Amino acid sequence: MTTLLSILFSITMLHAGHHTITYIDGSNNSYSLDHSKLSYDPVTKEESSSGEYSGGEAKTVSLIDEEEIQLMHLFDKVLEDTENHIEKRTMGCGTIVEKNHDKKTTTYIAMKAESKQKLESYLKELIAK
């Protein structure tokens, strides 16, 4: 179960430069959280599998404490939702990549997982601000 202490610890590690979290959506757009900044790196038409899809414009936004806490909470919910973790990347799935010092952990989340959908919705909301 997610605790405030674990969320605060994760935020502290992010601010100390020891921990980064990247989320890659089912279209291969990536969102990276590092030091209270959320960066969006979209897929271009040339990179997309269809040759038609574009994820829009790249953008970086600064997060206030409340937004960062909410975002870490949603990341934790996805990571705790082990019933919806899958073994390998499939079309439409989400991917969380955590880097902590020299350790890298990758988690794949099923396309229809509710926790994934909530995380993606909040990431889009933050980038749109």
C-alpha positions in Angstrom: 0.0 0.0 0.0 1.3 3.5 -0.9 2.2 5.5 2.1 3.0 9.2 2.3 6.4 8.3 3.6 7.2 6.3 0.4 6.0 9.1 -1.8 8.1 11.7 0.0 11.1 9.4 -0.1 10.7 9.0 -3.9 10.4 12.8 -4.3 13.5 13.3 -2.1 15.4 10.9 -4.3 14.3 12.7 -7.5 15.4 16.1 -6.0 18.7 14.6 -5.0 19.3 13.5 -8.6 19.5 9.8 -7.7 16.1 8.8 -9.2 14.4 9.5 -12.5 11.1 8.1 -13.7 10.0 7.8 -17.3 6.6 6.8 -18.6 6.2 5.7 -22.2 2.6 5.5 -23.4 1.2 3.1 -25.9 2.1 5.4 -28.8 5.7 5.7 -27.6 5.4 9.2 -26.4 7.6 9.6 -23.3 7.1 11.6 -20.1 10.2 12.0 -17.8 10.0 13.3 -14.2 13.3 14.7 -12.8 13.8 17.4 -10.2 10.2 18.7 -10.2 10.2 19.0 -14.0 8.1 16.9 -16.3 9.3 16.7 -19.8 7.2 15.4 -22.7 9.0 13.9 -25.7 6.4 13.1 -28.4 6.6 10.7 -31.3 7.0 12.3 -34.7 5.3 11.2 -37.8 8.6 9.8 -39.1 9.0 7.7 -35.9 5.4 6.4 -35.7 4.6 3.0 -36.9 1.8 4.3 -39.1 3.9 7.2 -40.5 0.8 9.4 -39.8 0.7 9.8 -36.0 2.4 12.7 -34.3 2.3 13.2 -30.5 2.5 17.0 -30.9 5.1 19.3 -29.6 7.8 18.6 -27.0 7.4 20.5 -23.8 8.8 20.7 -20.2 6.8 22.1 -17.3 7.7 22.8 -13.7 5.6 21.0 -11.1 4.5 22.5 -7.8 4.8 20.2 -4.7 1.1 19.1 -4.8 1.3 18.1 -8.5 4.5 16.1 -7.9 3.0 14.3 -4.9 -0.1 13.4 -6.9 2.0 12.2 -9.8 4.2 10.0 -7.6 1.0 8.6 -6.0 -0.3 7.7 -9.4 3.0 6.1 -10.4 2.9 4.1 -7.2 -0.6 3.0 -7.9 0.4 1.6 -11.3 3.4 -0.1 -9.8 1.3 -1.7 -7.1 -1.3 -2.9 -9.7 0.6 -6.1 -10.3 -2.4 -7.9 -11.7 -2.1 -5.6 -14.8 1.7 -6.0 -15.2 2.8 -7.9 -18.3 6.0 -9.6 -19.1 6.9 -7.7 -22.3 6.0 -4.6 -24.2 3.0 -5.1 -26.4 1.0 -2.7 -28.6 -0.8 -0.1 -26.5 0.8 -1.0 -23.2 2.4 1.5 -20.9 6.0 1.3 -19.7 7.5 2.8 -16.5 11.3 3.0 -16.4 12.8 3.8 -13.0 16.5 4.7 -12.8 18.1 4.8 -9.3 21.9 5.3 -9.4 23.1 2.4 -11.5 19.9 0.3 -11.2 17.2 0.4 -13.9 13.8 -1.2 -13.4 11.2 -1.5 -16.3 7.5 -2.3 -15.7 5.0 -3.0 -18.5 1.3 -2.2 -17.8 -1.6 -3.7 -19.8 -3.3 -1.4 -22.2 -6.7 -1.3 -20.5 -5.5 -1.1 -16.9 -7.4 1.6 -15.0 -4.3 2.7 -13.0 -2.5 3.3 -16.4 -5.4 5.3 -17.8 -5.5 7.5 -14.6 -1.7 8.1 -14.8 -1.9 9.0 -18.5 -4.8 11.4 -18.0 -2.9 13.2 -15.2 0.3 13.4 -17.3 -1.6 14.9 -20.2 -3.2 17.4 -17.8 0.1 18.5 -16.4 1.7 18.9 -19.8 -1.3 20.9 -21.1 -0.9 23.6 -18.4 
